[in-house]
Amino acid sequence: RLHPGEKLMPAMKQAAEIILARSKCECAFIVTAVGSLERATIRLANASRTDGDDTGGNDIKTYNQRFEIVSLVGTFSADGSGCHVH
């Protein structure tokens, strides 16, 4: 559970480190999570930029409002090379 005011990525990374250390696995995955956020920053993969930049790169959006987590999946690797949350 993500507690009020807790930051999502640090909490998920900490949980993954504990699970990976106890299980001696090389990777872990998230099936779902429960909680809420007061601020969310997301990267819109391959989205068009709306700021007039014609490079067509990834757009990053930050929203300062309350969100309920209704779906969360992701992967973590023991060597720290990968952390992907969707």
N, C-alpha and C positions, 0 to 999 in steps of 0.2 A: 504494500500500500504506500502510495505517495502521500505524505502528510502535508497539511497546509503550510505554505511558505517554503517547502523543500524544492530544490531545483531538480528537474527530471534527470538530466544526463549524469550529474555526479552521483545521484542516488542509484541509478541503474548500473553505472560502472562499479560502484562499491559493492552492490549486490552480486554482480557478475564475478568480481574478483574473489569474493568469499566462496561462491559456489564452485568456481573453477579450482580454487585451492583445495577445497574439501574433496572434490570428486576426482581430482587429477586428470580431468578431461582437457582437451586442447581448445574446445569451443563450447559455447552455450547459446541458447536462443530464448527469446521472450515469446510467449504465446499470447499473453494479454496482461493488462495492469489495471489497477483501480486508483483513482485519485482525481485531482483537479489542479489547474494551473492558473496563475494570475497574469502570466506573460508567456507568449509563445513566439519563437523565432523559427521560421521554416524556410527551407530552400526549395524553390520550385524548379525542379530539374528541367532543363531545356525550354524554359519559358521565355517568351519575348520580354525584353526590358521595356518598361513603360516610361523610362526617364529620357527617351530620345536617343539612347545609345543603340547603334545599329549592329553591335557585335553579336547579338542574339545569345548571350551567355546565360548563366543561371541567375535568376532573380531571388533575392533574399528579402523576406517580409517579416516584420516584427509587429505583433499585436499586443497591446496592453489592455487586456480585459480578462474576465474569468472564463475558463474553459473546463468542461468536464471531459475526462479521458474516457472515450467509449471504445477505442480500439488502439492497440499498440503491439507491434511485432518488431523483432530485431535480432541481431546476432552480435556476439562478442567473441574475440579470440584471446587465448591465454597469453600469447606473446605481445599483446597490446597493439597489434597491427590493424585490427579491424573493430569497428563499433558502428553498426548501422541500425538506426531506429526509425521505424515508419509509423 
